[in-house]
Amino acid sequence: MIALTPFLLSIAAIVANIFLSVTKINKISLLGINLAFWAIILISFFVFRVELLGGDLPFFCAEFISLGQFEFIFCVIIAFLTMIFLATIYFSDDESYFKSELIALANLAAFGMMGMIISSEIITTLIFIEIASISIYAMIALNSSSKSIEAAFKYFLLSSFMSAFYLLGAALIFGTTQSTKYEILSKLSSPSLITTIGVLMVIAMIFFKIAIFGFYRWSIDVYYGASTSITGYLAGAFKLASFGLLIKFALLYSGGWDEILAIIFSVIAIFSMFIGNFLSLKEIDVKKILIAAGIVHAGYIFINLASFNGDSSLFAGVYYIAIYAITTGFAFLLLNAFFKDQRVEIDSLAGIYKSSPLGALAFTLICLSFIGFPYTVGFLGKVYVFSSAFESGNVYLAIFGIINTIISVYYYLRIIISIYFKSPNQAIIIPKCRAVWIGILSILATLFIVLEGVGAGSILGYFNLIVG
């Protein structure tokens, strides 16, 4: 029971926020309380780490969830990303956007995402997916603008449709195997055609949540229609949880589908990288560039997933999605800090280094990390991913990845050039109290990108325990 302490604390945070949302507590106090909540949850993962990794679960949970190093690190990162998200809300416009109910929904979404990662059977997984998804529908629509409501409705409609696919796939799997547990499915040496179809239907729903090639069209409209802070949460935390689910279901418990999945993942990796770059090249809106570029980065991760076999590891893909999620969280935090929920074009960033030198430096390093510039965390991630493709014999995937990395330089450099070398149409004024917080958060982002990039960070050490 002790192993469940972090998750029980997150439920307590949800309940507390339901009561807080109907009080007249002010924004700063509410955010401060919730940052304290999640700081305690984050610390509890490390305090109870031995019990968590030892699988010390009560009998009524053991059949539905699993706890280990893989689940541990993903849940830790989601807790950290939730704290980044709460920080972004601080910079949101109080009058047109912020509502106290948003915090309760964010806590519920974070709990659902952690549940997605620790679940060990198909139906429990769907329940956690819906907990997270329904919370996010409501978070997007809270803004009450026509754009946000349209985005929430579109996401709800398409997600419900894909959930039906998931349920049908789960029914096919159960009908042929008499089980929905990942561990039992992994022991199928030669799954039947019906089982394979069911698995592919389940995976299709996960692809939708990741917003990968073939399933990405919704993400451009939905992510853009959401407020900037929520977009960052979707692009970072929710994508991390979805990848964690995909890795557990499709690879850690492969069940004899290795060859089929390797082909599918290879095709997805190639098309995602090229399509994501094509969408980003023609954009001038910074938010849309980051959204479309997320498809490219997902393609890089699929290079490692396609290259996975019994002799290689998932270290590269797991590491890349972790550092991408955190870097994306910081990127949208800074966008929200500078411009709140306004439209941000590349030219809008012109001369921002004068108003916030630290913020401009941090955003520049984020762009360089996304490119894969040496001594940034993105460079280290790409080295691991491309190396895994070479080692497994999938040299063509590494070549396509390098080509797309070179293509991506164009739109990231446009942003950097605008920050430092273009004259602004009007001066960007940042209040002194807000500038202090932007400076602190910018320093944290810079330290993460640089220290992790040279191998001095903690994530690298924790992931070394996974690969074994």
For each residue, the residues with C-beta under 8 A, 3 or more apart:
1: 4 56 57 58
2: 5 48 51 56
3: 48 51 52 54 55 56 57 67
4: 1 7 8 57 58 61
5: 2 8 9 44 47 48 51
6: 9 10 41 44 45 48 52 75 79
7: 4 10 11 111 114 115 118
8: 4 5 11 12
9: 5 6 12 13 37 40 41 44
10: 6 7 13 14 41 107 110 111 114
11: 7 8 14 15 111
12: 8 9 15 16
13: 9 10 16 17 34 37 38 41 107
14: 10 11 17 18 104 107 108 111
15: 11 12 18 19
16: 12 13 19 20 33 37
17: 13 14 20 21 34 103 104 107
18: 14 15 21 22 104
19: 15 16 22 23
20: 16 17 23 25 30 33 100 103 104
21: 17 18 100 101 103 104
22: 18 19
23: 19 20 100
24:
25: 20 29 30 33 100
26: 29 30
27: 30 31 90 94 98 100
28: 31 32 90
29: 25 26 32 33
30: 20 25 26 27 33 34 100 103
31: 27 28 34 35 86 89 90 103
32: 28 29 35 36
33: 16 20 25 29 30 36 37
34: 13 17 30 31 37 38 86 103 107
35: 31 32 38 39 83 86 87
36: 32 33 39 40
37: 9 13 16 33 34 40 41 107
38: 13 34 35 41 42 79 82 83 86 110
39: 35 36 42 43 83
40: 9 36 37 43 44
41: 6 9 10 13 37 38 44 45 79
42: 38 39 45 46 76 79 80 83
43: 39 40 46 47
44: 5 6 9 40 41 47 48
45: 6 41 42 48 49 52 72 75 76 79
46: 42 43 49 76
47: 5 43 44
48: 2 3 5 6 44 45 51 52
49: 45 46 52 53 72
50: 53 54
51: 2 3 5 48 54 56
52: 3 6 45 48 49 56 67 72
53: 49 50 67 68 69 72
54: 3 50 51
55: 3 62 66 67 68
56: 1 2 3 51 52
57: 1 3 4 61 62 65 67
58: 1 4 61 62
59: 62
60: 63
61: 4 57 58 64 65
62: 55 57 58 59 65
63: 60 120 121 181
64: 61 119 120 121 124
65: 57 61 62 115 118 119 120 124
66: 55 71 118 119 120 182
67: 3 52 53 55 57 71 72 118
68: 53 55 71 72
69: 53 72 73 462 465 466
70: 73 74 244 247 248 252 318 466
71: 66 67 68 74 75 117 118 244
72: 45 49 52 53 67 68 69 75 76
73: 69 70 76 77 318 322 459 462 463 466
74: 70 71 77 78 117 240 241 244 322
75: 6 45 71 72 78 79 114 117 118
76: 42 45 46 72 73 79 80 462
77: 73 74 80 81 240 322 325 326 459
78: 74 75 81 82 110 113 114 117 237 240 241
79: 6 38 41 42 45 75 76 82 83 110 114
80: 42 76 77 83 84 326
81: 77 78 84 85 233 236 237 240 325 326 329
82: 38 78 79 85 86 106 107 110 237
83: 35 38 39 42 79 80 86 87
84: 80 81 87 88 232 236 326 329 330 333
85: 81 82 88 89 106 229 232 233 237 329
86: 31 34 35 38 82 83 89 90 103 106
87: 35 83 84 90 91 333 437 441
88: 84 85 91 92 228 229 232 233 332 333 336 337
89: 31 85 86 92 98 102 103 106 229
90: 27 28 31 86 87 437
91: 87 88 229 333 336 337 340 434 437
92: 88 89 97 98 227 228 229 336 340 341
93: 96 97 98 340 341
94: 27 97 98
95:
96: 93 143 145 341
97: 92 93 94 142 143 227 340 341
98: 27 89 92 93 94 102
99: 102 142
100: 20 21 23 25 27 30 103 104
101: 21 104 105 138 142
102: 89 98 99 105 106 139 142
103: 17 20 21 30 31 34 86 89 100 106 107
104: 14 17 18 20 21 100 101 107 108
105: 101 102 108 109 135 136 138 139 142
106: 82 85 86 89 102 103 109 110 135 139 233
107: 10 13 14 17 34 37 82 103 104 110 111
108: 14 104 105 111 112 131 132 135
109: 105 106 112 113 131 132 135 136 139 233 237 238
110: 10 38 78 79 82 106 107 113 114 237
111: 7 10 11 14 107 108 114 115 131 132
112: 108 109 115 116 128 129 130 131 132 133 135
113: 78 109 110 116 117 128 132 237 238 240 241
114: 7 10 75 78 79 110 111 117 118 241
115: 7 65 111 112 118 119 124 127 128 131 132
116: 112 113 119 125 128 129 132 241 242 244 245
117: 71 74 75 78 113 114 241 244 245 248
118: 7 65 66 67 71 75 114 115
119: 64 65 66 115 116 124 125 128 245
120: 63 64 65 66 124 181 182 183
121: 63 64 124 125 180 181 182
122: 125 126 170 173 174 180 181 182 202
123: 126 127 170 180
124: 64 65 115 119 120 121 127 128
125: 116 119 121 122 128 129 245 249
126: 122 123 129 130 163 166 167 170
127: 115 123 124 130 131
128: 112 113 115 116 119 124 125 131 132
129: 112 116 125 126 132 133 163 166 209 245
130: 112 126 127 133 134 163
131: 108 109 111 112 115 127 128 134 135
132: 108 109 111 112 113 115 116 128 129 135 136 238 241
133: 112 129 130 136 137 155 159
134: 130 131 137 138
135: 105 106 108 109 112 131 132 138 139
136: 105 109 132 133 139 140 155 230 233 234 238
137: 133 134 140 141 152 155 156 159
138: 101 105 134 135 141 142 152
139: 102 105 106 109 135 136 142 226 230 233
140: 136 137 143 148 151 152 155 222 225 226 227 230
141: 137 138 144 148 149 151 152 153
142: 97 99 101 102 105 138 139 148
143: 96 97 140 147 148 149 226 227 341
144: 141 148 149
145: 96 148 149
146: 149 150
147: 143 150 151 225
148: 140 141 142 143 144 145 151 152 225 226 227
149: 141 143 144 145 146 152 153
150: 146 147 153 154 221 225
151: 140 141 147 148 154 155 221 222 223 224 225 226
152: 137 138 140 141 148 149 155 156 222 225 226
153: 141 149 150 156 157
154: 150 151 157 158 218 221 222 225
155: 133 136 137 140 151 152 158 159 218 222
156: 137 152 153 159 160
157: 153 154 160 161
158: 154 155 161 162 208 218
159: 133 137 155 156 162 163 208 209
160: 156 157 163 164
161: 157 158 164 165
162: 158 159 165 166 204 205 208 209
163: 126 129 130 159 160 166 167 205
164: 160 161 167 168
165: 161 162 168 169 201 204 205
166: 126 129 162 163 169 170 201 202 204 205
167: 126 163 164 170 171
168: 164 165 171 172 198 201
169: 165 166 172 173 197 198 199 200 201 202 204 205
170: 122 123 126 166 167 173 174 180 198 202
171: 167 168 174 175 198
172: 168 169 175 176 194 195 197 198 201
173: 122 169 170 176 177 179 180 185 195 198 199 202
174: 122 170 171 177 178 179 180
175: 171 172 194
176: 172 173 191 192 194 195 198
177: 173 174 184 185 188 191 195
178: 174
179: 173 174 184 185
180: 121 122 123 170 173 174 185
181: 63 120 121 122 184 185
182: 66 120 121 122 185 186 248 249 252 253
183: 120 186 187 253
184: 177 179 181 187 188
185: 173 177 179 180 181 182 188 191 199 253 255
186: 182 183 252 253 254 255
187: 183 184 255
188: 177 184 185 191 195 255 256
189: 256
190: 256
191: 176 177 185 188 195 196 199 255 256 257
192: 176 195 196
193: 196 197
194: 172 175 176 197 198
195: 172 173 176 177 188 191 192 198 199
196: 191 192 193 199 200 257 260
197: 169 172 193 194 200 201
198: 168 169 170 171 172 173 176 194 195 201 202
199: 169 173 185 191 195 196 202 203 250 255 257
200: 169 196 197 203 204 260
201: 165 166 168 169 172 197 198 204 205
202: 122 166 169 170 173 198 199 205 206 249
203: 199 200 206 207 246 249 250 261
204: 162 165 166 169 200 201 207 208 215
205: 162 163 165 166 169 201 202 208 209
206: 202 203 209 210 242 245 246 249 250
207: 203 204 210 212 214 215 246 268
208: 158 159 162 204 205 211 215 218
209: 129 159 162 205 206 238 239 242 245
210: 206 207 215 239 242 243 246 298
211: 208 215 216 218 219 239 294 295 298
212: 207 215 216 268 272 295 298 299 302
213: 216 267 268 271 272 275 295 299
214: 207 268 271
215: 204 207 208 210 211 212 218
216: 211 212 213 219 220 272 275 276 295
217: 220 221
218: 154 155 158 208 211 215 221 222
219: 211 216 222 223 291 294 295
220: 216 217 223 224 279 288 291 292
221: 150 151 154 217 218 224 225
222: 140 151 152 154 155 218 219 225 226 234
223: 151 219 220 226 231 234 235 287 291
224: 151 220 221 231 285 287 288 291
225: 140 147 148 150 151 152 154 221 222
226: 139 140 143 148 151 152 222 223 230 231 234
227: 92 97 140 143 148 230 231 336 341
228: 88 92 231 232 287 332 335 336 339 340 341
229: 85 88 89 91 92 232 233 332 333 336
230: 136 139 140 226 227 233 234
231: 223 224 226 227 228 234 235 287 291 332
232: 84 85 88 228 229 235 236 328 329 331 332 333 335 336
233: 81 85 88 106 109 136 139 229 230 236 237 238 329 332
234: 136 222 223 226 230 231 237 238 239
235: 223 231 232 238 239 290 291 294 328 332
236: 81 84 232 233 239 240 324 325 326 328 329 332
237: 78 81 82 85 109 110 113 233 234 240 241 325 329
238: 109 113 132 136 209 233 234 235 241 242
239: 209 210 211 234 235 236 242 243 294 298 321 325
240: 74 77 78 81 113 236 237 243 244 321 322 325
241: 74 78 113 114 116 117 132 237 238 244 245
242: 116 206 209 210 238 239 245 246
243: 210 239 240 246 247 298 301 317 321
244: 70 71 74 116 117 240 241 247 248 321
245: 116 117 119 125 129 206 209 241 242 248 249
246: 203 206 207 210 242 243 249 250 251 305
247: 70 243 244 250 251 252 305 314 317 318
248: 70 117 182 244 245 251 252 253
249: 125 182 202 203 206 245 246 252 253
250: 199 203 206 246 247 253 254 257 261 305
251: 246 247 248 254 261 305 308 314
252: 70 182 186 247 248 249 314
253: 182 183 185 186 248 249 250
254: 186 250 251 257 258 261
255: 185 186 187 188 191 199
256: 188 189 190 191
257: 191 196 199 250 254 260 261
258: 254 261 262 309
259: 262 263
260: 196 200 257 263 264
261: 203 250 251 254 257 258 264 265 305 306
262: 258 259 265 266 306 307 308 309
263: 259 260 266 267
264: 260 261 267 268
265: 261 262 268 269 302 305 306
266: 262 263 269 270 302 306 394 397
267: 213 263 264 270 271
268: 207 212 213 214 264 265 271 272 299 302 306
269: 265 266 272 273 299 300 302 303 305 306 397 400 401
270: 266 267 273 274 299 397 400
271: 213 214 267 268 274 275 299
272: 212 213 216 268 269 275 276 295 296 298 299 302
273: 269 270 276 277 295 296 299 300 400 401 404
274: 270 271 277 278 400 404
275: 213 216 271 272 278 279 295
276: 216 272 273 279 280 292 293 294 295 296 297 298 299
277: 273 274 280 281 293 296 404 407 408
278: 274 275 281 282
279: 220 275 276 282 283 288 292 295
280: 276 277 283 288 289 292 293 296 408 411
281: 277 278 407 410 411
282: 278 279
283: 279 280 288 289 292 411
284: 345 346 347
285: 224 288 289 343 344 345 346
286: 289 290 335 344 345 346 348 349 415
287: 223 224 228 231 290 291 335 343 344
288: 220 224 279 280 283 285 291 292
289: 280 283 285 286 292 293 346 411 415
290: 235 286 287 293 294 328 331 332
291: 219 220 223 224 231 235 287 288 294
292: 220 276 279 280 283 288 289 295 296
293: 276 277 280 289 290 296 297 370 408 411
294: 211 219 235 239 276 290 291 297 298 328
295: 211 212 213 216 219 272 273 275 276 279 292 298 299
296: 272 273 276 277 280 292 293 299 300 404 408
297: 276 293 294 300 301 320 324 370
298: 210 211 212 239 243 272 276 294 295 301 302
299: 212 213 268 269 270 271 272 273 276 295 296 302 303 401 404
300: 269 273 296 297 303 304 320 381 382 385 401
301: 243 297 298 304 305 317 320 321 324 385
302: 212 265 266 268 269 272 298 299 305 306 317
303: 269 299 300 306 307 317 385 386 388 389 394 397 398 401
304: 300 301 307 308 314 316 317 320 384 385 388 389
305: 246 247 250 251 261 265 269 301 302 308 314 317
306: 261 262 265 266 268 269 302 303 389 394 397
307: 262 303 304 312 388 389 391 392 394 397
308: 251 262 304 305 312 313 314 317 388 392
309: 258 262 312 392
310:
311: 392
312: 307 308 309 388 391 392
313: 308 316 388 467 468
314: 247 251 252 304 305 308 317 318 466 467
315: 318 319 384 388 463 464 466 467
316: 304 313 319 320 381 384 385 387 388
317: 243 247 301 302 303 304 305 308 314 320 321 385 388
318: 70 73 247 314 315 321 322 463 466
319: 315 316 322 323 380 381 384 459 460 463
320: 297 300 301 304 316 317 323 324 381 382 384 385
321: 239 240 243 244 301 317 318 324 325
322: 73 74 77 240 318 319 325 326 459 463
323: 319 320 326 327 369 377 378 380 381 452 459
324: 236 297 301 320 321 327 328 378 381
325: 77 81 236 237 239 240 321 322 328 329
326: 77 80 81 84 236 322 323 329 330 448
327: 323 324 330 331 366 369 370 377 378 445 448 449
328: 232 235 236 290 294 324 325 331 332
329: 81 84 85 232 233 236 237 325 326 332 333
330: 84 326 327 333 334 362 366 441 444 445 448
331: 232 290 327 328 334 335 363 366
332: 88 228 229 231 232 233 235 236 290 328 329 335 336
333: 84 87 88 91 229 232 329 330 336 337 441 445
334: 330 331 337 338 359 362 363 366 438 441 442 445
335: 228 232 286 287 331 332 338 339 344
336: 88 91 92 227 228 229 232 332 333 339 340 341
337: 88 91 333 334 359 434 437 438 441
338: 334 335 344 349 352 356 359 428 430 438
339: 228 335 336 342 344 348
340: 91 92 93 97 228 336
341: 92 93 96 97 143 227 228 336
342: 339 348
343: 285 287 348
344: 285 286 287 335 338 339 348 349
345: 284 285 286 348
346: 284 285 286 289 349 414 415 418
347: 284 350 418 422 425
348: 286 339 342 343 344 345
349: 286 338 344 346 352 363 415 418 419
350: 347 418 419 422 423 424 425
351: 354 355 419 422 423 424 427 428
352: 338 349 355 356 359 360 363 419 424 428
353: 356 357 360 361 419 420
354: 351 357 427 428
355: 351 352 359 427 428 429 430 435
356: 338 352 353 359 360 428 430 435 438 439 442
357: 353 354 360 361
358: 361 362 438 439 442 443 446
359: 334 337 338 352 355 356 362 363 438 439 442
360: 352 353 356 357 363 364 419 420
361: 353 357 358 364 365 442 446
362: 330 334 358 359 365 366 441 442 443 445 446 449
363: 331 334 349 352 359 360 366 367 415 419
364: 360 361 367 368 416 419 420
365: 361 362 368 369 376 445 446 449 450
366: 327 330 331 334 362 363 369 370 445 449
367: 363 364 370 371 412 413 415 416
368: 364 365 371 373 376 378 412 416
369: 323 327 365 366 372 373 376 377 378 379 449 453
370: 293 297 327 366 367 378 408 412
371: 367 368 378 405 408 409 412 413
372: 369 376 378 379 381 382 405
373: 368 369 376 378 379
374: 379
375: 379 450 453 454
376: 365 368 369 372 373 379 380 449 450 453
377: 323 327 369 380 381 448 449 450 452 453 457
378: 323 324 327 368 369 370 371 372 373 381 382 449 453
379: 369 372 373 374 375 376 382 383 453
380: 319 323 376 377 383 384 452 453 455 460
381: 300 316 319 320 323 324 372 377 378 384 385
382: 300 320 372 378 379 385 386 401 405
383: 379 380 386 387
384: 304 315 316 319 320 380 381 387 388
385: 300 301 303 304 316 317 320 381 382 388 389 401
386: 303 382 383 389 390 398 401 402
387: 316 383 384 390 391 398
388: 303 304 307 308 312 313 315 316 317 384 385 391 392
389: 303 304 306 307 385 386 392 394 395 397 398 401
390: 386 387 393 394 395 398
391: 307 312 387 388
392: 307 308 309 311 312 388 389
393: 390
394: 266 303 306 307 389 390 397 398
395: 389 390 398 399
396: 399 400
397: 266 269 270 303 306 307 389 394 400 401
398: 303 386 387 389 390 394 395 401 402
399: 395 396 402 403
400: 269 270 273 274 396 397 403 404
401: 269 273 299 300 303 382 385 386 389 397 398 404 405
402: 386 398 399 405 406
403: 399 400 406 407
404: 273 274 277 296 299 400 401 407 408
405: 371 372 382 401 402 408 409
406: 402 403 409
407: 277 281 403 404 410
408: 277 280 293 296 370 371 404 405 411 412
409: 371 405 406 412 413
410: 281 407 413 414
411: 280 281 283 289 293 408 414 415
412: 367 368 370 371 408 409 415 416
413: 367 371 409 410 416 417
414: 346 410 411 417 418
415: 286 289 346 349 363 367 411 412 418 419
416: 364 367 368 412 413 419 420
417: 413 414 420 421 422
418: 346 347 349 350 414 415 421 422
419: 349 350 351 352 353 360 363 364 415 416 422
420: 353 360 364 416 417
421: 417 418
422: 347 350 351 417 418 419
423: 350 351
424: 350 351 352 427 428
425: 347 350
426:
427: 351 354 355 424
428: 338 351 352 354 355 356 424
429: 355
430: 338 355 356 434 435 438
431: 434 435
432: 435 436
433: 436 437
434: 91 337 430 431 437 438
435: 355 356 430 431 432 438 439
436: 432 433 439 440
437: 87 90 91 337 433 434 440 441
438: 334 337 338 356 358 359 430 434 435 441 442
439: 356 358 359 435 436 442 443
440: 436 437 443 444
441: 87 330 333 334 337 362 437 438 444 445
442: 334 356 358 359 361 362 438 439 445 446
443: 358 362 439 440 446 447
444: 330 440 441 447 448
445: 327 330 333 334 362 365 366 441 442 448 449
446: 358 361 362 365 442 443 449 450
447: 443 444 450 451
448: 326 327 330 377 444 445 451 452 457
449: 327 362 365 366 369 376 377 378 445 446 452 453
450: 365 375 376 377 446 447 453 454
451: 447 448 454 456 457
452: 323 377 380 448 449 455 456 457 459 460
453: 369 375 376 377 378 379 380 449 450
454: 375 450 451
455: 380 452 460
456: 451 452
457: 377 448 451 452 460 461
458: 461 462
459: 73 77 319 322 323 452 462 463
460: 319 380 452 455 457 463 464
461: 457 458 464 465
462: 69 73 76 458 459 465 466
463: 73 315 318 319 322 459 460 466 467
464: 315 460 461 467
465: 69 461 462 468
466: 69 70 73 314 315 318 462 463
467: 313 314 315 463 464
468: 313 465
